[in-house]
Amino acid sequence: MTMLFSASIVTLRLFLLLVILSHSHVIMSQTTFVDENMVLTCPASINNINTSSYAFIHNVHSLFNRKLHSEAGNSLYYSATEGHFPDTAYGLYLCKFDITFQSCQRCIATAVKAVMKKCNGTRKAIIWYRECMVRYSDKSLPIMDTSTVLCMYIVRNVSVPRNVTGILAQSFKDVIAMPSLSSFSYATKETTISRFNTLHSYGQCIPVLSADDCTECLNKSVDWVSKCFIQRGTGFGRIILPSCNIGYELH
């Protein structure tokens, strides 16, 4: 199931291509919300009735408003649980490696507000902004998770090489091979691709992911480059999975 959304942002166009996969099977009954800055997915409710218990909803609110939001002022990644079985809420967030703790906390606050408004009463949800990702579930969250793929790009009026997707894929492969990825769970690269263009690319994994799983997750992301990004004029893009993400900006 592939859905394409677009929104006008001044002279730019933001395209979000959401592809939801699970063990090569398509996940059905998802509700997707998109605006200029984020995309959010959560299970569709049945006849507009909440699908989770009051105790679970209470635990999600407590998880977000206490543990996750508070910790975002100290760390760019955190996972936590709230409550007791069978109503335990599992949650985590990941902020982009190059933002401050204060920016991370602001992004988490914005993401939590959106989740609580759009997905209140559902058993799980994932939301992505440009600077952070937040997710929760009524089941333990796997450390290695490549079940959901988000392709995000902005089209700018730039002239890029004809084989730009090939250049992007190679740049991401170079990033994945960098030693800093194993040490810090992220790596960056800057490449001059023409007289007029410089490519900034990066890869990032959740810090608890092993080095091998981080590499595997990012390689799965690279497999989506040719599917996600158009050939001409793409100035910004990201491929985001629950456990890792890759991105670039073309200047």
C-alpha positions in Angstrom: 0.0 0.0 0.0 1.6 3.2 -1.1 0.2 6.7 -0.5 1.5 9.9 -1.9 0.7 13.3 -0.2 1.8 16.8 -1.1 1.6 20.2 0.6 2.6 23.6 -0.6 5.3 25.3 1.5 6.1 28.8 0.0 8.0 27.9 -3.2 8.8 24.4 -2.1 6.8 21.3 -2.3 7.0 18.7 0.4 6.2 15.1 -0.6 5.7 12.3 1.9 5.6 8.8 0.6 4.5 6.4 3.3 5.1 2.7 2.8 4.0 0.5 5.7 5.5 -3.0 5.6 5.6 -5.8 8.1 7.6 -9.0 7.3 6.9 -8.3 3.7 3.1 -8.2 4.4 1.2 -5.0 4.1 -0.3 -3.6 7.3 -3.9 -2.8 6.9 -6.3 -0.5 8.9 -3.8 2.3 9.5 -4.8 6.0 9.8 -2.2 8.4 8.5 -2.0 12.1 9.3 0.3 14.5 7.3 1.1 18.1 7.4 4.0 20.3 6.2 6.3 19.1 9.0 5.4 15.6 10.1 3.8 12.3 9.3 2.0 10.2 11.9 0.5 6.7 11.7 -1.6 4.8 14.2 -4.2 2.0 13.9 -7.6 3.0 12.7 -10.2 2.8 15.5 -13.2 0.4 15.0 -16.4 2.4 14.5 -14.6 5.4 16.0 -14.3 3.5 19.3 -11.1 3.6 21.3 -9.2 0.3 20.9 -7.3 0.3 24.1 -8.2 0.4 27.8 -8.5 3.5 29.9 -5.6 2.3 32.0 -3.4 2.0 28.9 -4.4 5.5 27.8 -3.5 6.8 31.2 -0.2 5.1 31.1 0.6 6.5 27.6 -0.1 10.0 28.9 2.1 9.5 32.0 4.8 8.0 29.8 4.9 11.0 27.5 4.3 13.8 29.9 6.7 12.6 32.6 9.5 10.2 31.5 10.0 10.9 27.8 9.5 14.7 27.8 11.6 15.2 30.9 14.5 13.0 29.7 14.5 14.8 26.3 16.2 17.7 28.1 19.2 15.5 28.9 19.5 13.0 26.1 18.7 12.6 22.4 17.4 9.1 22.8 15.4 7.4 25.6 13.1 4.5 26.0 10.8 3.8 29.0 7.7 1.9 30.1 4.8 2.9 32.3 2.2 0.8 34.1 1.7 -2.9 34.7 0.6 -5.8 32.5 -1.7 -6.0 30.7 -1.9 -2.2 30.3 1.9 -1.4 30.1 2.8 1.4 27.7 6.1 1.1 25.9 7.6 4.2 24.4 10.8 5.8 23.0 12.0 8.9 21.1 15.1 9.6 19.0 16.2 13.1 18.1 18.6 14.0 15.3 22.2 13.9 16.3 23.0 17.5 15.6 20.4 19.3 17.6 20.5 20.5 21.2 18.8 18.9 24.1 16.5 22.0 24.3 15.5 21.6 20.6 15.0 17.9 21.2 12.7 18.6 24.1 10.7 21.1 22.1 10.3 18.6 19.2 9.2 15.9 21.7 6.7 18.2 23.2 5.3 19.0 19.7 5.2 15.3 18.7 3.5 14.2 21.9 0.8 16.9 21.5 0.1 15.7 18.0 0.0 12.0 19.0 -2.3 12.7 21.9 -4.7 14.6 19.6 -4.7 12.4 16.6 -4.2 8.9 18.0 -5.6 9.1 21.5 -7.0 5.7 22.4 -5.0 3.6 19.9 -2.7 0.8 20.9 0.4 2.1 19.0 1.6 5.1 17.0 4.7 6.4 15.3 5.3 10.1 14.5 8.2 11.7 12.6 9.3 15.3 12.5 12.4 16.6 10.8 14.2 16.7 14.2 12.7 13.8 16.1 10.7 10.5 16.2 8.4 9.4 18.9 6.6 6.0 19.2 4.6 4.0 21.6 2.9 0.6 21.8 1.1 -1.8 24.0 3.8 -4.4 23.2 7.5 -4.3 23.9 9.2 -2.3 21.1 11.8 -4.3 19.2 15.3 -2.9 19.2 15.8 -3.8 15.5 12.7 -2.7 13.7 12.5 -2.1 9.9 8.8 -2.7 9.6 7.8 0.9 8.6 9.4 3.0 5.9 9.0 6.7 5.4 10.3 8.5 2.4 10.4 12.3 2.7 11.8 14.8 0.3 11.5 18.5 -0.7 11.9 19.5 -4.4 13.9 22.6 -4.9 14.7 24.4 -8.1 18.2 23.1 -8.3 20.1 21.5 -11.1 21.5 18.1 -10.1 23.4 15.4 -12.0 21.4 13.0 -14.1 22.5 10.0 -12.0 21.7 11.7 -8.7 20.1 8.6 -7.1 23.2 6.6 -7.8 25.3 9.3 -6.2 23.0 9.4 -3.2 23.2 5.6 -2.8 27.0 5.6 -3.0 27.2 8.5 -0.5 25.0 6.6 2.0 27.1 3.4 1.5 30.2 5.5 2.3 28.6 6.9 5.4 27.7 3.3 6.6 31.3 2.3 6.2 32.6 5.1 8.5 34.1 4.0 11.8 32.2 6.8 13.6 29.0 5.0 13.0 30.0 2.2 15.3 31.3 4.6 17.9 28.5 7.2 18.0 25.6 5.6 16.1 25.7 8.3 13.4 28.1 9.4 10.7 28.1 12.2 8.2 29.8 12.9 4.9 30.2 16.0 2.6 30.8 15.5 -1.1 31.3 18.0 -3.9 29.4 16.6 -6.8 29.7 19.5 -9.3 30.8 23.1 -9.5 27.5 24.1 -8.1 26.4 21.4 -5.7 27.6 20.0 -2.4 26.0 16.9 -1.0 25.6 16.5 2.8 24.6 13.0 3.8 24.2 11.2 7.1 23.1 8.0 8.7 21.8 7.5 12.3 20.7 4.5 14.4 19.1 4.3 17.8 22.1 4.1 20.2 21.1 0.7 21.6 21.3 -1.0 18.2 24.4 -3.2 17.8 26.9 -2.2 15.2 25.9 -5.1 12.9 22.2 -4.3 13.2 22.8 -0.6 12.6 24.6 -1.5 9.4 21.9 -3.9 8.4 19.1 -1.3 9.1 20.9 1.5 7.2 21.5 -0.8 4.2 17.8 -1.6 4.2 17.2 2.2 4.0 19.6 2.6 1.1 17.6 0.0 -0.8 14.8 2.5 -0.9 16.8 5.4 -2.5 15.7 4.7 -6.1 12.1 4.3 -5.0 11.9 7.4 -2.8 13.8 10.1 -4.6 13.1 11.6 -8.0 15.9 12.0 -10.5 15.9 15.8 -10.9 15.7 18.7 -8.5 15.5 17.0 -5.2 17.2 19.2 -2.6 16.4 17.5 0.7 15.4 13.9 1.5 15.2 11.3 4.2 14.4 7.6 4.5 13.3 6.8 8.0 12.8 3.4 9.7 11.9 3.0 13.4 15.5 1.9 14.3 17.5 4.1 11.9 17.4 6.8 9.2 19.4 8.3 6.4 19.2 11.7 5.0 20.8 14.3 2.8 20.7 18.0 1.8 21.9 19.3 -1.5 23.4 22.8 -1.5 
